[in-house]
Amino acid sequence: MISTVLVANRGEIACRIFRTCREGGIRTVAVHSDADENALHARVADAAVRLPGAASADTYLRGDLIVKAAIAAGADAVHPGYGFLSENADFARAVVDAGLTWIGPPPEAIEAMASKTRAKELMGIPPLGEVTEADLPVLVKAAAGGGGRGMRVVRRLADLDAELTAARAEAASAFGDGEVFVEPYLENGRHVEVQILADTHGTVWALGTRDCSLQRRHQKVIEEAPAPGLTPGLTGELHDLAVRAARAVDYVGAGTVEFLVADGRAHFLEMNTRLQVEHPVTEAVFGIDLVALQLRVAEGHALENDPPRARGHAVEARLYAEDPANGWAPQTGRLHRLTVPNGIRLDTGYTDGDDIGVHYDPMLAKAVAHAPTRAEAVRRLAGALDRAAIHGPVTNRDLLVRSLRHEEFTSARMDTGFYDRHLADLTRGGTADPLAPLAAALADAHGRSRFGGAWRNLTSQPQLKRYAMAGEEHEVRYHHTRTGLTADTADGVRVVHADAHLVLLEADGVRRTFEVATYGDQIHVNATRLTALPRFPDPTAQHAPGSLLAPMPGTVVRVAEGLTEGMAVQAGQPLLWLEAMKMEHKITAPATGTLAALNATPGQQVTVGSLLAVVQGT
């Protein structure tokens, strides 16, 4: 029997595994980098062991340090979570060689399937040879790991070498393995996968299908189970292929076999030899705890001959600290509050007051809704996200809500090109409430204008407040009267009540409630995020035309070869690359002209708004 589990991971997956362990009476051990010293997963574990450093290569990818940590903390088992070393056969062997229980598949199965190139060979799929124009478009893909890292779509042969270099660097940083390969890129298929679970007694379960077609940068955003609209015949074929893949390598534990479904046919993509981020939708539909079953399988228990029956439909949305309207730029800062309505499962590695840093994935949480039908589950999740309190950096919440309510998604006609087609519309204008600036201004006025609990019995000159909301600037004018506050910039709106946290406004006979939370110059009014602006802009904050500013905090990983000040550059030409939250971000010339200044060097740490380069247009 397992008594103490070390989770060789961080964030929400570590917290999720700890939850099951606690329910089963199993002691838990966390590992943490210096950047994660105060992270939630390190706080909630029964014990925590420091991994010196902040970079993944120095911490969560150091299998030797993690095994030592397990032994030092008295753990008798290791769960790898997902990402990092979860699909590293050498790490699995090191755990077993240390006399610890490995909660995952045998190292031999990992070697056979975790490398996507070897997995395709095992499934009888020949590799793509030298790439020609006729092969385009192609997908450059990391041989190890997942999560969209190390992936690049190449549509021009001239771009292939540069994209191979970028993919290798990103894969090495994320997984400790820079091997990549090239495969044909199928446009606008559906990403469908099968959850499997196998024991050491020869039983393999196929736990239904999941659809994960809504993706950005090849990383899943919204997932659901079961995959809608598949024929019984295709579903059976997917199940059979998944079980065949598992049996081919004597698989044990939880894993996922992924396919691209196009024109009614299933094309094998890969097998992930680990638990998936989206496993909660399968748990909801089958009424099981996959982590608890992983633990039982690792202890040698047998599964039932057949899995439980599926019931209803489940949908999961990944909440990221990122700005979809600005190239998915990751965001950092303090997460002041994160709550969702009752009845929604929330898996997260953060709690109120935690800081979101630059070193790791920007995912804040996964929200999951389960209902008897797909339509009900989608509606429930969209409504819950719409009403959630998410106070802190910019997130993709508005995008998630709009995606879930988009006609193409509600009718189950989506594919992997969904965001390529609809991102501009989904991010245009946001879902900002036009009355939010007024509510923020009235709440602020109340907080600054109270004396002894009563309003001054005087009228005043109109007051002005400026806010940034959904990429636009808004001005609000109001003034105090003997009876309270009066809005000057909102015709037909009556102020019913205003205090520092609650504002009631009546417009066209309809009364509306606005909850206001203020954190410095950041204000949240219901689901709308605003930034208070100074009355008079700072003239010293202006930058020269053509200035390239860091869109996110991160590290300069590369500067284009031979790039020097004074060189001629072309519009769209890559100049340098930033790494932030385990993803690379390309910075390109905004126009054709001359590189007048280059302030970035490899290894340099930059903050949001740092001046990287200046291109003077011709």
N, C-alpha and C positions, 0 to 999 in steps of 0.2 A: 504493500500500500504506500502511495506517495504521501509524504507528510509535509514537505516544504518545496515550493516551486519558485525558482528564479525565472523572471521573464526578461529575456534578452532583447528588450525593446523599450519603447518610451510612449508617452502620450496616451491617446484614447485606447489603443489596443492593449497596452499594459494595464490600464485601469479596468478595462472590460474583462480581461483574464483574471485579475485580482478579485473581481466581484464574484465570479463563479467559484474561485478557490475558497473565498471566505464562506460562501454558502455551504461548501462541502467540508468545512473544518480544516482546510489546508492552509498552512502558514505561507506567507508571501515575501519575496525578496525582490527589490527593484535595483536596477543599476542606473546611474545617471552621470551625464557629463557635467562639467562645471557650469555650462550654460543652463542646465536643467536642475541645478541644486535645489531650487525651491519649486520645481514643477509638481503638479498634482500627483503624478504616478509615484514620485519619490516620497511624497508626504503620506499617501494612503497605505503604502506597503508596511508590513510588519518590520521590515529591515531594509536598509538601502546601502549600496556600496558605490563609492565614487569611482568614476573612470576619468582620470586627469585629462583635461583639454576640453575643447568645444567642437572641433571638426569631427564629422562622422568617422573619418579615417583613423582618428586617434582614440575614438571612444566606442561607439556602437558597432563598428566594424572590426574591432580588436577581439577576436574570438579567444585568444589566449588570456586576456584580462578578464573576460566574462567567465570563463571556466574557473579561474582563480577566485573570482568574486563568489561564485556558487559554493565552492569548497569552503571559503572563509566564513560565509554566512550560514553554513550548515544545511544548504539545500541538497535534496536528493533527486531533484528533477529540474529540467530546463525546458521552458516553452519559448520558441523563437518569435512568436507573434507573426507579423508580415513585414516585408521589406528588410533592409539591413542584411543580416546573416541567415534569414529564414530559409533560403534555398541554397545554402552553402554546404556542400557535402563534407568538406574538411572540418567545418565547425561541428557538424553533427557527429562525426567520428571522434573529434576531440572530447565532446561531451560524454560519449559512450566509453571512450578509453579512460576517462577519469572516474569511471564507476558510477556515473549519474544516469538517470532515465531520460531519454530523449523523447519529448512529446511531439513526435512528427514522424515522417516516413523514414525508412531505412536509407542510409547514405547512398547505397547503390541505386535506389529509385530516384533520389534527388539528382544524382549524376546523369541518369538516363533521361530524365524529363525536365529538370530545372534549366538545362541549357537548351534553348529553343532550337538551335541547329541540330543537336542530337535527337531531340524529340521528333522533329520532322522526319529525320532519317528512320527512326523507329516506326513511325506511322506510314512509311513508304512514300514520303513526299520529297522529290529531288530538290536540291538547292538551286538557286538562281545563279547562273554562271556570270561571265562578264556582262555588265549592263550595257545595253545599246539603246538608241533612241526608240526602237520598237518596244522596249520593255517598259517605258515610262507610262504612268508614274510608278515609282517604287517607294518602298518604305524601308528606311534604315532603322534597325531595331537592336536593342541590347540583347545579347544572348542570355544574360542572367538578369534576374529581378523583373520588376514591372512598374506599375504606377505611372506609365507614360514617360518615364525618364530614359534618356538615351534613344528616343524615337524622333525621326525626322521624315516628312514626306518630301520626296524629290521629284520635281516636275520638269527640270531642265538638266541635261547631262552635265552642263558646265558647273552646276552647283554640287555635284555629288561628292567631290573630294572634300570640300569645306564642311558639308553636312556630316560626312563620316568622321572627320576630326572632332566636330562639336559633339557628336553622339558618343564617341569613345570617351571624351573627357567627362561628359555628364554621367555616363554609366560607371566609370571608374570611381567618381566621387560618391555616387549613391550606393554602389554595390561592391566596391573593391575589385571589380572585374571590368576591364575596358573592351572585352570582346563584343563586336557587333556583326550583324549580317544584313543582307539585303533580300527582300522578298517582293513579289508583285503587290501593288496596292490596289485593292478593290474599292472602287468608289461607291459610296452610299449603300453599303450593305448594313445588316443589323448585327450587332455584337450580342451573341447569345452564348450562354455558358451553362454547364451542368455541374452541380455540387455533388461530389462523391464522398463517401466515408467507408473505409475498409478496416477490418480487424485482422488479427493474426490467425484466424481460424478459417479463412477462405471466403468470408462473406463480404460482398461489395454492394453498398447501397448507391443508387442514383437518386438523389434527392431533388428531383424536378429541375426546371430550367429557370434561368434569370435573364432578363434583357438589360443590357448595359449600354445601349446605343448612344445615349446622350453623353458626349465626351468633349472635353476641351484639352487640346494638346495631348490627345490620346490617353487622357486620364478621365476616369468615369466621374460623372457628376450626379446623375440620377439613375437608380437601378430599381428593378422590380421583379417580383416572383408571383406567379409563373410568367414566362415570356408570353405576351399576348399574341393571338392570331396564328399560332403555329398549328398545322394540321396534326392529327394524331399520328399519322405515319412519320412525319418529320420529327416529332417529339420522340417517338420510339427509336428512330435512327440515331438521334443525338444521345439518348440514354445508352444505347448499345455501343456506340463509339466510345463514350466516356468509360464505360465499364471495361471495354476491351483494352483501352489505354492503361487503366489501373492494373488489370490482370497481367498485362504484358511485362510489367516491371515489379510484380509482387508488391503492390502498393499497400501501405498501412497508414491509417489516419485520415485526416481531412485534406481534400485537394479539389481543384477545379479544372475542368477541361473546357477550353474556350474555342468558339467557332465564329466564323463570319458567315451569316446566312444571306445569300443573294440568289435571286431567281429561283427560290424554292429549294436550293441546294445548300448543304452544310460543308464549309471549308475549314479544316482543322487549322487552328492558329497555334495553340500551345497548351501545355498543362502546367498549372501553378501548383507546386508541391508544398502548399501551405494553406492556412486559413486566409480567406479573402476579406477585404474591407467590407464588402457588401453581404457578408454572411448573415446579418440580422434579418434580412427579408426571408431567407430560407427558414431560419429559426421560427419566425412569426407564422409562416404558412404551415409548417409541419409541427409546430408546438414542441420544439426540442431546444436543447442547449448544446450547441456544437462543441463548445469548449469542454463542457462536462463529459461529453462523449469522447472527445480526444483524450481526456484524462483516464477514462475507463478503458479505452483501447490500449493506452500506454501501460496500464496495469495488467493487461492480458485478458480482460473480460471479453466475452463474445457479444456481438450484436445479435439482435433478433434476426430471424431469417428474412423478414421483409420490413421495410421502413414504415413509419406511421403514415396514415392518409393525409394528403394535403387538404387544407381548408382555407377558403377565402383568398385574398390577394393582399400583398404588402408592397409598399413603395418606400424607398430610402432616398434622401437628398443629402449631399455632402455640403456642409456649410464651410466656406473658405474665407479667410481674411485676405481678400484680393479684390481688385477693381476690374470687373469684366469689360467695362467701357474703355479701359486704358491698357489694353494688351494683357489683361489678366495679371497686372502687376501685383505682387504680394504686398501685404500691408503689415505694419508692426505697430506696437503700442499697448496700452493697458485695456484689457477686457473688463469693463466695469460691471457688466451684468449680462447674464445669459440664462433665460428661462423660456420654456415653451408651455403651452396649455397642457392640462392633464390628458392622459390617454395617448400621448406621443412618447415613444421610446427615444431617449437622447443619450447617445454614447459620446463622451467627450473626455478630453485630457486637460480641460481647463475649468476653473471655477471663478466666481466673481473676484476681481482684483488681481488676477494673474496677468503677467506680461507676455505678449506674443513677440518672440525674438526673430532673428534673421537666419538662424542656423538650420532650421528643420522645416518640414512640410507645413504649409499654411492652413491645413484643415483644422477647424475649430471643433467640429462635432458632426455627427450623423444623426439625422432625425428620421424616424421610421413610423409609418402609420400602417395599421392592419385593419381590414374591414371585410365583410362578406363578398363584396364585388370590387372590381378594379375601379369603377367610377367613384364609388364611395371612398376607397382608400386614397385616390388622387385628390378628391375634394377635401378630405380630412387633413391631408398633409399640407396642401396649399393654404388652407385656412389657418392651420396652426402656425406655419411660418409667417404668414401675414400678421398674425397677432403676437408673435414672439417678441420678447424684449431682448434686443441684441445691441448693447451699448458699448461702443469702443471703436476700433478702426473700421474702415469701409469693408463690407462683406459682399458676397454674391447673393444675399437673401432675396433682393428684388428680382434678380435673374431667375432664381429657383421658382419663385411664385409665378412669374410670367411663363416660365417653361411648362410648369405643371398645368397651367390653364390654357396653353396654346392649343389651338384646334388640331394641329398635326399630332400632338402628343395625346390629347384626350381621345382621339379616334384611333390611336395605336398605329399611326402611319409613319412614325419617326424612323430615322436611320442615323448612321454615324456622321452624315453631313448636315445634321440639324442645325448646329451652331454656325457652320459655314454659310448657310442660307439665311438664318434668322437673327444672328447676334446683333446686327445694327438696329433692327426693330425692337428687339428685346431689351436693349440698353438705352434706347432713345428716350430721354426725359425722365427715366426712372419712374418710381411710383410715389414721388414726393407729393404730400398734401399741400395744396396752395394756401391753406389757412395755417400751416405749421409755423411760418415766420411770425405771424401775428400772435399766435399762442406763445411762442418763445419770448417775444418782446414783452407781452403783458405779464408773463411769469417773472421775467427779469425786473420789470418796473415795480412789481409788488415787492420783490425781495429787497430792492434798494430804497423804496419810498415809504416804508412802514415806520411809524413813530409811536411807540407805546401801544401798538395794536390797533391804531386807527389811522385812517387817511387824513392828511392835512385838509383842513376846511377851506381850501383855496383852489382857484383855478391856476393853471400853469401854462407856460408856452409849450407848443408842440415839441415832442421828443422824437429823435430819429435813431433807429437801429438798422444795421446792415448785416445781412446773412448771406453765406454761400450755401446753396441747396441745389443738388442735382446738376452741378456744373454751371449754375447761373447765379447771378447776384440779385438779391431782393432787398428792397427798402421798406421799412414799416414806420409810419408816423402815428403817434397817439398823444393824448394829453390827459392830465388829471382834471377831474371836476369834483364838485362837492359831493356828487353821488357815486364817484368811483372813476374808472378808466373808460375812455372813449377812443375808439379806433378811427383814425382819419383817412386811412388808405384802404378801407374795406367797406364799400357802400353796401348797405343792407345787412350788415353784420352787427348784431347787438352783443355786448359783453354781459353775460349773465353772472359770471363769477370768475375771479382770477386770484390765485395765490401762487406761491413760489413753485408748487408742484402740480397744480390742477387748474385748468382753464376750461370754462364752459362758454361756448359761443352759439348764438342762434342765427342761422342764415336761412332766409326764405321760409321761416316758420319751423325749421328743423333744428333741434338742439343737439349739439355734438360735444363730446367729452375729449379733452386732450390732456394726457399725462405728460408732464415735462420733467426731464432729468438733465441736470447741468453738471458738466465736468470741465471746469475752466472755460475755454472758448468753444468746447464741443457740447452741443445740445441735442438731445433726442426727444422728439415730440411724437408720441405713439411710435410708429414704425419709420418715421422720417428723421434723417440725420442732417443736422445743420452745423455750420461753423460761424461763430460770431466774428464779424470783421470790424476793424477799427473805423471810426467815422471818416478819417482822412488817410488814404493809402500812403505807405512809406515810399517816398521817391527813390530811396537808396536801394530798394529791393528789386529794381528793374535790371534785366540782363540784356546784353547786346543781341541784336537780331542774329539768328543762326546758332544761338547757344544751345548746347545739348546738356541737359540736366539729368542727374540720376533719377529715374522714375521710382526707385525703391532703394532701401539700404541693402548693401551687399558687398561683394568682393570683386574687383577687376581681375578676371582670370586670364584674359588674353587681349592683346592689342594686335590689330591686323599687321601681318608681316610687312616690314619696310615702311610703315606709316610714320611720317615725320611732318612737323609743321612746315607750311609753305607748299605742300603737295596739292595738286589738283585732285578733286574727288568728284564722283558722280552721285547723283541723287539715288538713294537706296543702297549705296555701297556700304558694306559692313565695316565699321571702324574699330569696335571693341566689343567685348562680351562681359557681362556681369553675371555672377552666380549669387542667387538669393533663394533661400528655402529649398535647396537641392535642385533647382532648375537653372539653366542658363538662359540669359536674355540678351538678344543681339541689339546693339545700338548702331543705327545706320545714319548716313548723311541725310539731312532733311532736304538738301537741294544740291544741284551741281554748283561747284565753286572751288574755293581754296580753303584748306585747313589752316585757319589763322592761329589756333591755339589747341594744344593737346596736353591736358592736365592729368591724364590717367596713366598709371603704370601697373603692370601685373603685380598682384598681391595687395594692392592698395584697398583699404576699407573706405567705403563712401557712405554717406547718409543721403536721405531723400533731398533732392534739390542741389546736390553738389555739382559744381560745374565740371563737366568731363572734357568738353571740347567746344570749339567755335568754328563754324563753317560760314565763310562769307560768300554769299551767292554772287554769281556772275551776272 
